[in-house]
Amino acid sequence: MKKSLLQYDLPIQAPKIDYVHQDITVEDAINGALIRDILNSIFPPILFQKDGQDLVQYVSVLPTILTDVVKVQTQLDQELKQQGALETGVCPIRSRLYAQCFDELIRQVTIENSPRGLLLVQLRDEMQRMIEKYKILIES
């Protein structure tokens, strides 16, 4: 299991039925979709094996408090230093860690206000598409 700034629950034994990814819209969130289902649509569960057991790990549905936000900021700063992220210019390490941090913020916002969290997901995805287009443009 990779280390991530995105907060996950502890791994549990995988259920016998396969997880089916389902896209949930802002309208679904407004109409009362469950937070667990919304978070699973944004961050699908991670399936893996350990010691011959099939395990699954879900993103956490626990609400956050101010100290959790401070903890994420501290973790981000530590990981940037430990992994040798460049402070300026294009740095894949910094980009990856900032993306993880943004995902954690999306998780936190989604728990408090799921339509707002889904809007942040749309913004994140559009920004990623734009960055990919700029990379292609620069390379050509």
C-alpha positions as CSV (number, residue, x, y, z in Angstrom):
1,M,0.0,0.0,0.0
2,K,1.5,3.3,-1.1
3,K,1.7,6.2,1.4
4,S,-0.8,9.0,0.5
5,L,-2.0,12.3,2.0
6,L,-5.5,11.1,1.3
7,Q,-7.0,9.6,4.5
8,Y,-8.1,6.0,4.3
9,D,-9.8,3.6,6.7
10,L,-7.9,0.6,7.9
11,P,-8.0,-2.3,5.4
12,I,-10.7,-4.9,5.8
13,Q,-11.3,-8.3,4.3
14,A,-12.7,-7.8,0.8
15,P,-16.4,-8.7,0.4
16,K,-17.2,-11.7,-1.8
17,I,-19.0,-9.5,-4.4
18,D,-17.0,-7.3,-6.7
19,Y,-17.1,-3.5,-6.3
20,V,-18.9,-1.9,-9.2
21,H,-17.8,1.7,-9.8
22,Q,-20.7,4.1,-10.2
23,D,-20.5,7.7,-11.2
24,I,-22.5,10.0,-8.9
25,T,-23.6,13.4,-10.1
26,V,-24.2,16.6,-8.2
27,E,-27.9,16.0,-8.6
28,D,-27.5,12.6,-6.9
29,A,-25.7,14.3,-4.0
30,I,-28.5,16.9,-3.7
31,N,-31.1,14.1,-3.7
32,G,-29.4,12.4,-0.7
33,A,-26.9,9.9,-2.0
34,L,-25.0,8.3,0.8
35,I,-21.6,9.9,1.6
36,R,-19.9,6.5,1.4
37,D,-21.3,6.0,-2.1
38,I,-20.2,9.5,-3.2
39,L,-16.7,9.1,-1.8
40,N,-16.4,5.6,-3.5
41,S,-17.4,7.2,-6.8
42,I,-14.7,9.8,-6.4
43,F,-12.0,7.6,-4.8
44,P,-12.7,3.9,-5.7
45,P,-11.7,1.4,-3.0
46,I,-8.3,-0.1,-3.3
47,L,-8.2,-3.9,-3.6
48,F,-5.0,-5.7,-2.7
49,Q,-3.6,-8.9,-1.3
50,K,-1.6,-9.3,1.9
51,D,-0.5,-12.6,3.4
52,G,-2.8,-14.4,1.0
53,Q,-5.9,-12.4,2.1
54,D,-7.9,-10.3,-0.3
55,L,-8.2,-6.9,1.4
56,V,-10.0,-3.7,0.5
57,Q,-9.4,-0.2,1.8
58,Y,-12.0,2.6,1.5
59,V,-11.3,6.3,1.8
60,S,-12.3,7.6,5.2
61,V,-15.8,9.0,5.8
62,L,-14.9,10.5,9.2
63,P,-15.5,14.2,9.4
64,T,-12.5,16.4,10.0
65,I,-11.7,19.0,12.5
66,L,-9.2,21.9,12.4
67,T,-6.3,19.7,13.7
68,D,-6.8,17.3,10.8
69,V,-6.3,20.2,8.3
70,V,-3.1,21.2,10.2
71,K,-2.0,17.6,10.1
72,V,-2.4,17.4,6.3
73,Q,-0.4,20.6,5.9
74,T,2.4,19.3,8.2
75,Q,2.4,15.9,6.3
76,L,2.6,17.8,2.9
77,D,5.5,19.9,4.1
78,Q,7.4,16.8,5.4
79,E,6.8,14.8,2.2
80,L,7.9,17.7,0.0
81,K,11.2,17.8,2.0
82,Q,11.7,14.0,2.3
83,Q,11.1,13.3,-1.4
84,G,13.2,16.3,-2.5
85,A,10.5,18.2,-4.4
86,L,11.8,21.3,-6.2
87,E,10.5,24.6,-4.9
88,T,10.1,26.1,-8.4
89,G,9.7,25.0,-11.9
90,V,8.0,21.8,-13.1
91,C,8.4,19.1,-10.5
92,P,6.5,15.8,-10.8
93,I,7.1,15.1,-7.0
94,R,5.5,18.4,-6.0
95,S,2.7,17.9,-8.5
96,R,1.9,14.4,-7.2
97,L,1.9,15.5,-3.5
98,Y,-0.2,18.6,-4.2
99,A,-2.7,16.4,-6.1
100,Q,-2.9,14.1,-3.1
101,C,-3.4,17.1,-0.8
102,F,-6.2,18.4,-3.1
103,D,-7.8,15.0,-3.0
104,E,-7.8,15.0,0.8
105,L,-9.4,18.5,0.7
106,I,-12.0,17.2,-1.7
107,R,-12.7,14.3,0.7
108,Q,-13.1,16.7,3.6
109,V,-15.4,19.0,1.8
110,T,-17.5,16.2,0.3
111,I,-18.2,14.9,3.8
112,E,-19.5,18.3,4.9
113,N,-21.2,19.3,1.7
114,S,-21.3,16.6,-1.0
115,P,-22.5,18.8,-4.0
116,R,-19.6,21.2,-3.3
117,G,-17.2,18.3,-3.1
118,L,-18.4,16.9,-6.5
119,L,-18.0,20.4,-7.9
120,L,-14.4,20.4,-6.7
121,V,-13.9,17.0,-8.4
122,Q,-15.1,18.5,-11.7
123,L,-12.7,21.4,-11.3
124,R,-9.8,19.0,-10.5
125,D,-10.5,16.8,-13.5
126,E,-10.8,19.8,-15.9
127,M,-7.5,21.2,-14.6
128,Q,-5.8,17.8,-15.2
129,R,-7.2,17.7,-18.7
130,M,-5.9,21.2,-19.4
131,I,-2.5,20.4,-18.1
132,E,-2.3,17.3,-20.3
133,K,-3.3,19.5,-23.3
134,Y,-0.6,22.0,-22.5
135,K,2.0,19.2,-22.2
136,I,1.0,17.9,-25.7
137,L,1.1,21.5,-27.1
138,I,4.6,22.1,-25.6
139,E,5.9,18.8,-26.9
140,S,4.7,19.5,-30.5
